[in-house]
Amino acid sequence: QQQVKQSPQSLIVQKGGISIINCAYENTAFDYFPWYQQFPGKGPALLIAIRPDVSEKKEGRFTISFNKSAKQFSLHIMDSQPGDSATYFCAASEGKLIFGQGTTLQVKP
Amino acid sequence: DAGITQSPRHKVTETGTPVTLRCHQTENHRYMYWYRQDPGHGLRLIHYSYGVKDTDKGEVSDGYSVSRSKTEDFLLTLESATSSQTSVYFCAISWENEQQFFGPGTRLTVL
């Protein structure tokens, strides 16, 4: 039972382009939606997070868009850079975090 | 890694042997978690702790036990390791059970 579904599994973007990763959830009790970034050999690190009372949150080049009625949220990386190449995980929480399957992003120079 | 260490960082063991992984924090966070990470599954919660000697099961707890006798240490034990427990294990900590900080991980191989 996959409570948080993430897509795509992998993504290749040219430098300067926009990277978009999508997540969908089922449990309407989720009240906290973070995104984590993970580099090879490292633990995940919190990138940005949003609560369901807000439709968008922006931090630098990273933006979360949240659609409560559709039960979907997405991460947008503007002006993608090779240093953004990593695996990204969405998650949803109702006290405990449920993670999506992950998206491997490659930004080509 | 937010004052979190995991030991060992790498371990190879044989099927049927007991294995204990250690997570140590210097942040005095109340909550501690153990996850496993496998390709195609993201991170899945094994067990978590909300205080000394207070623990609860996560999504994939079968075959694992935990103990927390001190605020700073959270141990994960595989009582009799199986090949299906080959994985990368991450410890995480949190002050308020939301924003979690992850350790560097332990790569475990069960032969």
Interface residues (C-beta under 8 A of the other chain):
Chain A: V4 Q6 Y32 P34 Y36 G41 K42 G43 P44 A45 L46 A49 F89 S93 G95 K96 L97 I98 F99 G100 Q101 G102
Chain B: D1 I4 G40 H41 G42 L43 R44 L45 Y48 G58 E59 F90 A92 N97 E98 Q99 Q100 F101 F102 G103 P104 G105
